[in-house]
Amino acid sequence: MNLTAKEFDLLHLFATNRGKVFSRENLLETIWKYDYLGDLRTVDVHIRRLREKVEKVPSQPEYIFTKWGVGYYFTDKD
């Protein structure tokens, strides 16, 4: 699987923090390492692209979930 550096960083963060919900702002601070002044949708785009690579059916994720109004998280199921 070919991942960009940001996609890999996101996947690693999620996989090592299973079940923990990360807000867009938190992901920008953690992954991008600075206060991002642009569009928060940058995170959404990266999550969508990551799902397209790791999920069998990206619209029905098994691993990377959205907690509506809060953020994103990786399944805590083994």
Sine and cosine of phi, psi and omega as CSV:
sin_phi,cos_phi,sin_psi,cos_psi,sin_omega,cos_omega
0.00,0.00,0.76,-0.65,0.02,-1.00
-0.99,-0.14,0.90,-0.43,0.03,-1.00
-0.90,-0.44,0.56,-0.83,0.15,-0.99
-0.96,0.29,0.19,-0.98,0.00,-1.00
-0.87,0.50,-0.69,0.73,-0.01,-1.00
-0.92,0.39,-0.65,0.76,0.04,-1.00
-0.88,0.48,-0.68,0.73,0.03,-1.00
-0.89,0.46,-0.71,0.70,0.01,-1.00
-0.86,0.50,-0.68,0.74,0.04,-1.00
-0.89,0.46,-0.75,0.66,-0.02,-1.00
-0.88,0.48,-0.68,0.73,0.02,-1.00
-0.89,0.46,-0.72,0.70,0.02,-1.00
-0.86,0.51,-0.73,0.68,0.00,-1.00
-0.89,0.45,-0.73,0.68,-0.08,-1.00
-0.92,0.40,-0.49,0.87,0.00,-1.00
-1.00,-0.02,-0.03,1.00,0.03,-1.00
-0.71,-0.71,0.77,0.64,-0.06,-1.00
-0.81,0.59,0.73,-0.68,0.06,-1.00
1.00,0.07,-0.25,0.97,0.01,-1.00
-0.99,0.12,0.77,-0.64,-0.01,-1.00
-1.00,0.01,0.77,-0.64,0.03,-1.00
-0.93,-0.37,0.80,-0.60,0.08,-1.00
-0.96,0.28,0.27,-0.96,0.07,-1.00
-0.85,0.53,-0.70,0.71,-0.02,-1.00
-0.88,0.48,-0.68,0.74,0.01,-1.00
-0.90,0.43,-0.66,0.75,0.03,-1.00
-0.90,0.43,-0.65,0.76,0.04,-1.00
-0.89,0.46,-0.69,0.73,0.01,-1.00
-0.92,0.40,-0.65,0.76,-0.09,-1.00
-0.98,0.21,-0.72,0.69,-0.10,-1.00
-1.00,0.05,-0.72,0.70,-0.04,-1.00
-0.99,0.10,-0.27,0.96,0.11,-0.99
0.90,0.44,0.46,0.89,0.08,-1.00
-0.32,-0.95,0.23,-0.97,0.06,-1.00
-0.98,0.22,0.94,-0.34,-0.07,-1.00
-0.99,0.16,0.81,-0.59,-0.04,-1.00
-1.00,-0.10,-0.09,1.00,-0.04,-1.00
-1.00,0.01,-0.47,-0.88,-0.07,-1.00
-0.98,0.22,0.79,-0.62,0.05,-1.00
-0.91,0.42,-0.27,0.96,0.00,-1.00
-0.93,0.38,-0.19,0.98,0.10,-1.00
-0.81,0.59,-0.67,0.74,0.02,-1.00
-0.89,0.45,-0.69,0.72,-0.01,-1.00
-0.85,0.52,-0.66,0.75,0.00,-1.00
-0.90,0.44,-0.71,0.71,0.00,-1.00
-0.91,0.42,-0.64,0.77,0.04,-1.00
-0.90,0.44,-0.70,0.71,0.02,-1.00
-0.86,0.52,-0.72,0.70,0.00,-1.00
-0.91,0.40,-0.61,0.79,0.04,-1.00
-0.91,0.41,-0.68,0.73,0.05,-1.00
-0.87,0.49,-0.63,0.78,0.01,-1.00
-0.88,0.48,-0.44,0.90,-0.02,-1.00
-1.00,-0.03,-0.53,0.85,-0.11,-0.99
-0.96,-0.28,-0.31,0.95,-0.04,-1.00
-0.99,-0.10,0.60,-0.80,0.10,-1.00
-0.90,0.43,-0.73,0.68,0.05,-1.00
-0.81,-0.59,0.99,-0.12,-0.10,-1.00
-0.81,0.58,-0.51,0.86,0.00,-1.00
-0.98,0.21,-0.18,0.98,0.06,-1.00
-0.77,-0.64,0.95,0.31,-0.14,-0.99
-0.89,0.45,0.54,-0.84,0.09,-1.00
-0.95,-0.31,-0.29,0.96,-0.12,-0.99
-0.85,-0.52,-0.81,0.58,-0.09,-1.00
-0.98,-0.21,0.92,-0.39,-0.09,-1.00
-0.94,-0.35,0.37,-0.93,0.10,-0.99
-0.96,-0.28,0.77,-0.64,0.18,-0.98
-0.98,-0.20,0.98,-0.21,-0.15,-0.99
-0.80,0.60,0.76,-0.65,0.02,-1.00
0.99,0.16,-0.06,1.00,-0.04,-1.00
-0.85,-0.52,-0.86,0.51,-0.03,-1.00
0.24,-0.97,-0.51,-0.86,-0.09,-1.00
-0.84,-0.54,0.47,-0.88,0.06,-1.00
-0.45,-0.89,0.33,-0.94,0.03,-1.00
-0.99,-0.15,0.63,-0.78,-0.02,-1.00
-0.78,0.62,0.58,-0.81,0.05,-1.00
-0.98,-0.17,0.17,0.99,0.05,-1.00
-1.00,0.01,0.61,-0.79,0.04,-1.00
-1.00,0.05,0.00,0.00,0.00,0.00
